[in-house]
């Protein structure tokens, strides 16, 4: 009887998994910009060049809204590096279409100056061809305050998940769900 139950369960799970299909969103982003910051020990407000290097994973890019997580290494040139872990909420067009938005919020750890731990949040405007314009704010221990504005590019949004101009420039590694959506768009005459 146990073997029959185990075999039946295995058959159901195998059959259900053949029907189930989901893709994941991904982010691989690099940017440069300016970082304004102030720490209590100096009291001075400073502007420094900064970089942002992100990697993240989220839910199905074919959905109206996408949730996920993002890890960032943010060097502040001439001072040190911040590490950030953020939750991301974005609309589906951020990942696949011409324009979209994302909101990220989480924690950072600063390893330079008066080392600081705190909150970081940002708004991201997703532009065509994977470009992103980001406005970031942070507040942490030792009254560390900061803001940044960066412009960068996300290579996964540019290549894998891009749904526009595919007649002109094919996605080299588009996902199965993206291929299905592109075929559906083409059948409805919505391809660009």
ROVEX-171250 format. One record per residue (C-alpha): residue number from 1; residue in three letters; chain; x, y, z. Coordinates in pm, 1 decimal, decimal comma, padded with zeros to 6 digits. Example, Ala and Ser with C-alpha at 12.3 -4.5 7.8 and 13.67 -1.06 7.14 Angstrom:
BEGIN
+-----+------+------+----------+----------+----------+
| pos | code | unit |       xx |       yy |       zz |
+-----+------+------+----------+----------+----------+
|   1 |  ALA |    A |  01230,0 | -00450,0 |  00780,0 |
|   2 |  SER |    A |  01367,0 | -00106,0 |  00714,0 |
+-----+------+------+----------+----------+----------+
end
This chain:
BEGIN
+-----+------+------+----------+----------+----------+
| pos | code | unit |       xx |       yy |       zz |
+-----+------+------+----------+----------+----------+
|   1 |  UNK |    A |  00000,0 |  00000,0 |  00000,0 |
|   2 |  UNK |    A |  00284,9 |  00240,3 |  00082,4 |
|   3 |  UNK |    A |  00449,3 |  00170,0 | -00252,6 |
|   4 |  UNK |    A |  00124,1 |  00243,7 | -00433,3 |
|   5 |  UNK |    A |  00085,5 |  00575,3 | -00243,8 |
|   6 |  UNK |    A |  00449,0 |  00668,8 | -00309,0 |
|   7 |  UNK |    A |  00421,7 |  00577,1 | -00677,6 |
|   8 |  UNK |    A |  00097,2 |  00772,0 | -00713,9 |
|   9 |  UNK |    A |  00246,3 |  01075,9 | -00543,1 |
|  10 |  UNK |    A |  00556,1 |  01059,6 | -00762,7 |
|  11 |  UNK |    A |  00339,6 |  01031,1 | -01076,9 |
|  12 |  UNK |    A |  00124,7 |  01330,5 | -00973,0 |
|  13 |  UNK |    A |  00425,0 |  01547,9 | -00891,0 |
|  14 |  UNK |    A |  00596,1 |  01453,7 | -01217,0 |
|  15 |  UNK |    A |  00283,3 |  01526,4 | -01421,6 |
|  16 |  UNK |    A |  00218,8 |  01855,5 | -01242,3 |
|  17 |  UNK |    A |  00578,5 |  01970,5 | -01285,0 |
|  18 |  UNK |    A |  00555,7 |  01908,5 | -01658,7 |
|  19 |  UNK |    A |  00259,9 |  02150,1 | -01670,5 |
|  20 |  UNK |    A |  00412,4 |  02410,3 | -01439,8 |
|  21 |  UNK |    A |  00627,9 |  02674,9 | -01599,5 |
|  22 |  UNK |    A |  00775,6 |  02990,6 | -01455,9 |
|  23 |  UNK |    A |  01069,7 |  03207,5 | -01546,8 |
|  24 |  UNK |    A |  01263,1 |  03434,9 | -01316,4 |
|  25 |  UNK |    A |  01359,1 |  03796,4 | -01364,1 |
|  26 |  UNK |    A |  01721,5 |  03881,3 | -01326,8 |
|  27 |  UNK |    A |  01920,4 |  04199,4 | -01283,8 |
|  28 |  UNK |    A |  02286,9 |  04254,8 | -01362,6 |
|  29 |  UNK |    A |  02346,2 |  04627,5 | -01351,6 |
|  30 |  UNK |    A |  02642,2 |  04860,8 | -01342,0 |
|  31 |  UNK |    A |  02627,8 |  05239,4 | -01308,9 |
|  32 |  UNK |    A |  02824,4 |  05549,1 | -01227,4 |
|  33 |  UNK |    A |  02725,6 |  05877,4 | -01072,4 |
|  34 |  UNK |    A |  02767,6 |  06111,6 | -00780,7 |
|  35 |  UNK |    A |  02723,7 |  06035,2 | -00409,1 |
|  36 |  UNK |    A |  02659,8 |  06310,1 | -00156,5 |
|  37 |  UNK |    A |  02717,6 |  06216,5 |  00205,0 |
|  38 |  UNK |    A |  02763,5 |  06351,4 |  00556,1 |
|  39 |  UNK |    A |  02879,8 |  06185,6 |  00876,2 |
|  40 |  UNK |    A |  02844,8 |  06332,8 |  01223,1 |
|  41 |  UNK |    A |  03216,9 |  06331,2 |  01307,5 |
|  42 |  UNK |    A |  03305,5 |  06569,8 |  01027,6 |
|  43 |  UNK |    A |  02979,0 |  06755,3 |  00987,0 |
|  44 |  UNK |    A |  03090,3 |  06841,4 |  00635,6 |
|  45 |  UNK |    A |  02882,7 |  06753,6 |  00335,3 |
|  46 |  UNK |    A |  03089,8 |  06592,8 |  00059,7 |
|  47 |  UNK |    A |  03032,6 |  06490,8 | -00301,4 |
|  48 |  UNK |    A |  03221,6 |  06191,9 | -00438,2 |
|  49 |  UNK |    A |  03207,4 |  05984,4 | -00755,7 |
|  50 |  UNK |    A |  03044,9 |  05645,5 | -00705,7 |
|  51 |  UNK |    A |  02981,5 |  05319,7 | -00886,3 |
|  52 |  UNK |    A |  02696,9 |  05072,8 | -00837,0 |
|  53 |  UNK |    A |  02734,6 |  04704,4 | -00923,5 |
|  54 |  UNK |    A |  02412,6 |  04503,0 | -00877,0 |
|  55 |  UNK |    A |  02297,4 |  04144,6 | -00910,6 |
|  56 |  UNK |    A |  01947,5 |  04026,7 | -00833,0 |
|  57 |  UNK |    A |  01673,4 |  03775,7 | -00887,6 |
|  58 |  UNK |    A |  01297,8 |  03822,7 | -00901,1 |
|  59 |  UNK |    A |  00967,8 |  03665,0 | -00992,0 |
|  60 |  UNK |    A |  00829,4 |  03591,9 | -01340,7 |
|  61 |  UNK |    A |  00902,4 |  03880,1 | -01585,1 |
|  62 |  UNK |    A |  00574,8 |  03814,3 | -01767,7 |
|  63 |  UNK |    A |  00366,2 |  03933,6 | -01470,2 |
|  64 |  UNK |    A |  00219,0 |  04282,1 | -01419,8 |
|  65 |  UNK |    A |  00430,4 |  04331,2 | -01104,8 |
|  66 |  UNK |    A |  00762,0 |  04171,3 | -01009,1 |
|  67 |  UNK |    A |  00914,2 |  04123,5 | -00665,3 |
|  68 |  UNK |    A |  01269,5 |  04022,9 | -00588,8 |
|  69 |  UNK |    A |  01597,9 |  04089,8 | -00412,3 |
|  70 |  UNK |    A |  01904,0 |  04286,5 | -00514,5 |
|  71 |  UNK |    A |  02261,8 |  04279,8 | -00382,6 |
|  72 |  UNK |    A |  02484,2 |  04582,2 | -00448,9 |
|  73 |  UNK |    A |  02848,7 |  04669,9 | -00407,3 |
|  74 |  UNK |    A |  02878,6 |  05049,7 | -00410,9 |
|  75 |  UNK |    A |  03232,9 |  05188,6 | -00409,0 |
|  76 |  UNK |    A |  03254,4 |  05554,8 | -00311,0 |
|  77 |  UNK |    A |  03570,5 |  05660,0 | -00493,1 |
|  78 |  UNK |    A |  03846,3 |  05775,5 | -00258,9 |
|  79 |  UNK |    A |  03670,6 |  05656,6 |  00058,5 |
|  80 |  UNK |    A |  03551,8 |  05294,7 |  00065,0 |
|  81 |  UNK |    A |  03269,6 |  05058,6 | -00020,1 |
|  82 |  UNK |    A |  02909,8 |  05015,7 |  00092,5 |
|  83 |  UNK |    A |  02732,5 |  04679,5 |  00067,3 |
|  84 |  UNK |    A |  02355,1 |  04682,6 |  00024,3 |
|  85 |  UNK |    A |  02081,4 |  04419,1 |  00029,5 |
|  86 |  UNK |    A |  01744,4 |  04540,8 | -00095,1 |
|  87 |  UNK |    A |  01400,1 |  04411,4 | -00180,5 |
|  88 |  UNK |    A |  01282,2 |  04520,7 | -00526,3 |
|  89 |  UNK |    A |  00927,6 |  04590,4 | -00641,3 |
|  90 |  UNK |    A |  00881,6 |  04684,3 | -01006,6 |
|  91 |  UNK |    A |  00618,6 |  04680,0 | -01275,0 |
|  92 |  UNK |    A |  00644,1 |  04430,0 | -01559,6 |
|  93 |  UNK |    A |  00726,2 |  04698,3 | -01814,9 |
|  94 |  UNK |    A |  01041,0 |  04782,0 | -01618,4 |
|  95 |  UNK |    A |  01174,4 |  04439,1 | -01709,2 |
|  96 |  UNK |    A |  01042,2 |  04389,2 | -02061,4 |
|  97 |  UNK |    A |  00931,2 |  04713,6 | -02224,1 |
|  98 |  UNK |    A |  01046,9 |  05062,6 | -02319,2 |
|  99 |  UNK |    A |  00988,3 |  05235,9 | -01984,1 |
| 100 |  UNK |    A |  00908,6 |  05120,5 | -01631,3 |
| 101 |  UNK |    A |  00976,8 |  05186,5 | -01264,6 |
| 102 |  UNK |    A |  01125,0 |  05004,8 | -00967,6 |
| 103 |  UNK |    A |  01136,0 |  05080,2 | -00596,3 |
| 104 |  UNK |    A |  01411,3 |  04923,5 | -00386,3 |
| 105 |  UNK |    A |  01445,1 |  04932,3 | -00007,0 |
| 106 |  UNK |    A |  01674,8 |  04756,1 |  00234,9 |
| 107 |  UNK |    A |  01984,6 |  04778,0 |  00450,0 |
| 108 |  UNK |    A |  02341,7 |  04889,8 |  00393,7 |
| 109 |  UNK |    A |  02672,6 |  04837,8 |  00570,7 |
| 110 |  UNK |    A |  02947,9 |  05098,6 |  00539,3 |
| 111 |  UNK |    A |  03306,7 |  04989,0 |  00599,1 |
| 112 |  UNK |    A |  03477,7 |  05329,9 |  00580,1 |
| 113 |  UNK |    A |  03486,6 |  05649,7 |  00784,0 |
| 114 |  UNK |    A |  03264,4 |  05615,8 |  01089,1 |
| 115 |  UNK |    A |  03140,8 |  05271,2 |  00993,6 |
| 116 |  UNK |    A |  02765,6 |  05277,2 |  00960,4 |
| 117 |  UNK |    A |  02467,4 |  05045,9 |  00923,7 |
| 118 |  UNK |    A |  02131,6 |  05174,4 |  00811,8 |
| 119 |  UNK |    A |  01841,7 |  05202,7 |  00570,1 |
| 120 |  UNK |    A |  01876,6 |  05257,6 |  00196,2 |
| 121 |  UNK |    A |  01597,7 |  05321,5 | -00053,3 |
| 122 |  UNK |    A |  01586,4 |  05417,5 | -00416,8 |
| 123 |  UNK |    A |  01358,4 |  05491,0 | -00708,4 |
| 124 |  UNK |    A |  01466,5 |  05360,3 | -01049,1 |
| 125 |  UNK |    A |  01341,1 |  05474,9 | -01386,9 |
| 126 |  UNK |    A |  01388,8 |  05197,3 | -01642,0 |
| 127 |  UNK |    A |  01464,9 |  05341,8 | -01984,1 |
| 128 |  UNK |    A |  01497,6 |  05178,9 | -02329,6 |
| 129 |  UNK |    A |  01786,9 |  04941,2 | -02403,1 |
| 130 |  UNK |    A |  01845,3 |  04854,2 | -02037,2 |
| 131 |  UNK |    A |  01941,4 |  05205,2 | -01924,4 |
| 132 |  UNK |    A |  01843,8 |  05303,7 | -01570,5 |
| 133 |  UNK |    A |  01834,0 |  05639,5 | -01392,0 |
| 134 |  UNK |    A |  01844,2 |  05596,0 | -01013,8 |
| 135 |  UNK |    A |  01791,2 |  05831,6 | -00718,3 |
| 136 |  UNK |    A |  01905,7 |  05683,1 | -00384,8 |
| 137 |  UNK |    A |  01878,7 |  05797,4 | -00024,6 |
| 138 |  UNK |    A |  02027,3 |  05647,7 |  00292,0 |
| 139 |  UNK |    A |  02030,5 |  05709,7 |  00665,8 |
| 140 |  UNK |    A |  02229,4 |  05513,4 |  00920,8 |
| 141 |  UNK |    A |  02409,0 |  05496,4 |  01251,3 |
| 142 |  UNK |    A |  02647,2 |  05779,4 |  01346,3 |
| 143 |  UNK |    A |  02393,1 |  06006,4 |  01173,6 |
| 144 |  UNK |    A |  02531,0 |  05908,1 |  00835,3 |
| 145 |  UNK |    A |  02317,0 |  06058,6 |  00560,5 |
| 146 |  UNK |    A |  02356,6 |  06018,5 |  00189,7 |
| 147 |  UNK |    A |  02204,1 |  06048,5 | -00151,4 |
| 148 |  UNK |    A |  02317,6 |  05942,0 | -00495,0 |
| 149 |  UNK |    A |  02215,8 |  05983,9 | -00854,5 |
| 150 |  UNK |    A |  02344,4 |  05726,9 | -01103,0 |
| 151 |  UNK |    A |  02300,6 |  05636,1 | -01466,5 |
| 152 |  UNK |    A |  02376,6 |  05282,2 | -01576,6 |
| 153 |  UNK |    A |  02281,4 |  04981,8 | -01782,6 |
| 154 |  UNK |    A |  02130,4 |  04645,3 | -01695,4 |
| 155 |  UNK |    A |  02253,2 |  04380,1 | -01937,9 |
| 156 |  UNK |    A |  01974,4 |  04132,3 | -01857,9 |
| 157 |  UNK |    A |  01704,7 |  04391,5 | -01927,2 |
| 158 |  UNK |    A |  01891,9 |  04482,5 | -02246,6 |
| 159 |  UNK |    A |  01932,2 |  04130,3 | -02380,9 |
| 160 |  UNK |    A |  01736,4 |  03848,2 | -02217,9 |
| 161 |  UNK |    A |  01406,5 |  04014,2 | -02119,2 |
| 162 |  UNK |    A |  01377,9 |  04290,2 | -02380,8 |
| 163 |  UNK |    A |  01050,9 |  04248,1 | -02568,6 |
| 164 |  UNK |    A |  01073,3 |  04541,0 | -02813,6 |
| 165 |  UNK |    A |  01263,2 |  04578,1 | -03144,5 |
| 166 |  UNK |    A |  01303,1 |  04201,0 | -03163,5 |
| 167 |  UNK |    A |  01244,4 |  04201,1 | -03541,1 |
| 168 |  UNK |    A |  01550,2 |  04423,8 | -03571,2 |
| 169 |  UNK |    A |  01764,3 |  04284,4 | -03286,3 |
| 170 |  UNK |    A |  01689,2 |  03936,5 | -03150,9 |
| 171 |  UNK |    A |  01739,9 |  03849,9 | -02786,0 |
| 172 |  UNK |    A |  02039,3 |  03614,3 | -02773,6 |
| 173 |  UNK |    A |  01918,0 |  03412,9 | -02473,6 |
| 174 |  UNK |    A |  01548,0 |  03494,5 | -02433,1 |
| 175 |  UNK |    A |  01351,5 |  03275,7 | -02192,9 |
| 176 |  UNK |    A |  01077,7 |  03029,1 | -02289,3 |
| 177 |  UNK |    A |  00807,5 |  03256,2 | -02146,1 |
| 178 |  UNK |    A |  00950,7 |  03549,1 | -02342,4 |
| 179 |  UNK |    A |  00941,4 |  03345,2 | -02666,6 |
| 180 |  UNK |    A |  00575,8 |  03257,7 | -02599,1 |
| 181 |  UNK |    A |  00491,2 |  03622,9 | -02525,7 |
| 182 |  UNK |    A |  00672,9 |  03740,2 | -02840,1 |
| 183 |  UNK |    A |  00486,2 |  03485,4 | -03052,3 |
| 184 |  UNK |    A |  00156,4 |  03599,6 | -02896,8 |
| 185 |  UNK |    A |  00242,2 |  03966,1 | -02959,8 |
| 186 |  UNK |    A |  00334,9 |  03886,9 | -03322,3 |
| 187 |  UNK |    A |  00008,4 |  03695,2 | -03374,5 |
| 188 |  UNK |    A | -00185,9 |  03995,0 | -03244,3 |
| 189 |  UNK |    A |  00016,9 |  04236,1 | -03458,4 |
| 190 |  UNK |    A |  00177,2 |  04407,7 | -03158,1 |
| 191 |  UNK |    A |  00541,4 |  04346,3 | -03247,8 |
| 192 |  UNK |    A |  00761,2 |  04651,1 | -03297,4 |
+-----+------+------+----------+----------+----------+
end
